[in-house]
Amino acid sequence: MFEARLVQGSLMKKFMEAIKDLVKEANWDCTGTGISLQAMDTSHVSLVSLLLRSDGFDPYRCDRNISLGINMESMAKIMKCASNDDVITIRSEDHPDNVTFVFESPNQEKVCDYEMKLMDIDSEHLGIPDTEYDAIISMPASEFQRICRDLSNIGDSVKITCNKDGVQFSAQGDTGIGKIALKQNAVIDKEDGQVSIELNDPVSLTFALRYLTFFTKATPLASTVTLSVSAKNPVAVEYRVDDIGYIRYYLAPKIEE
Amino acid sequence: CELQTLIREYFKSQ
């Protein structure tokens, strides 16, 4: 059988919020390593990849590798039934038709049990090569969310330009142009609230703000976001989640015709 | 004009 108990159940709620608007259905792959998911959005422009390591659960039991084919909207609805301080357990059989979510209140006075039907999902798994990125930008996740929100008022796309002076986000639309420049903080120790840039080569790429805005739904999961950019390659937007894993999004750049 | 490319064109299918 498969059983994974997450004491900080609110994390599962937050992971769900971070993917449900982007991905309609996906397989949650459960192995001894943990729970992972890889899925493209419906238009196949972006990819989301997440890992919840087994050591983040207590206990974690996976007798046999299984894939739970899940409709995200249905799972999100069930996750909304869990309170933020609930302990969440995910449970299924070795050849499952259903998955069970159990929500326990902290004092265990209330136990909710939701059983959800699984789907057969024939998903395409993409191999993501290790890439030498031209620039790796770390910044407060809330700052990145704010930039995406603000520039969405100006245009559909954001041009991310990174050079020795810092990083600039710019958008252009019918009403004009918006530019937001961030300088690297003097103290480079990657503490919360810092902007740090590892620059190998100056780089400038354009991305659809609609998708970056979807990615910022992961903001409640982490204080810092990392943008890894490389000429003509997809940007990797990573939120590392303390003690359990990560969620990464990849978005193909827009190419000028 | 900017062309949006598909993610699959960058990552190989396994």
Chai-1 contact restraints between the chains, C-beta under 6 A:
chainA,res_idxA,chainB,res_idxB,connection_type,confidence,min_distance_angstrom,max_distance_angstrom,comment,restraint_id
A,H44,B,L6,contact,1.0,0.0,6.0,A-B,restraint_1
A,H44,B,R8,contact,1.0,0.0,6.0,A-B,restraint_2
A,V45,B,Q4,contact,1.0,0.0,6.0,A-B,restraint_3
A,V45,B,I7,contact,1.0,0.0,6.0,A-B,restraint_4
A,S46,B,I7,contact,1.0,0.0,6.0,A-B,restraint_5
A,L47,B,I7,contact,1.0,0.0,6.0,A-B,restraint_6
A,E124,B,S13,contact,1.0,0.0,6.0,A-B,restraint_7
A,H125,B,Q14,contact,1.0,0.0,6.0,A-B,restraint_8
A,L126,B,F11,contact,1.0,0.0,6.0,A-B,restraint_9
A,L126,B,S13,contact,1.0,0.0,6.0,A-B,restraint_10
A,G127,B,F11,contact,1.0,0.0,6.0,A-B,restraint_11
A,G127,B,K12,contact,1.0,0.0,6.0,A-B,restraint_12
A,G127,B,Q14,contact,1.0,0.0,6.0,A-B,restraint_13
A,I128,B,F11,contact,1.0,0.0,6.0,A-B,restraint_14
A,P234,B,Y10,contact,1.0,0.0,6.0,A-B,restraint_15
A,Y250,B,I7,contact,1.0,0.0,6.0,A-B,restraint_16
A,A252,B,T5,contact,1.0,0.0,6.0,A-B,restraint_17
A,A252,B,I7,contact,1.0,0.0,6.0,A-B,restraint_18
A,K254,B,E2,contact,1.0,0.0,6.0,A-B,restraint_19
A,K254,B,Q4,contact,1.0,0.0,6.0,A-B,restraint_20
A,I255,B,L3,contact,1.0,0.0,6.0,A-B,restraint_21
A,I255,B,T5,contact,1.0,0.0,6.0,A-B,restraint_22
A,E256,B,E2,contact,1.0,0.0,6.0,A-B,restraint_23
A,E257,B,C1,contact,1.0,0.0,6.0,A-B,restraint_24
A,E257,B,L3,contact,1.0,0.0,6.0,A-B,restraint_25
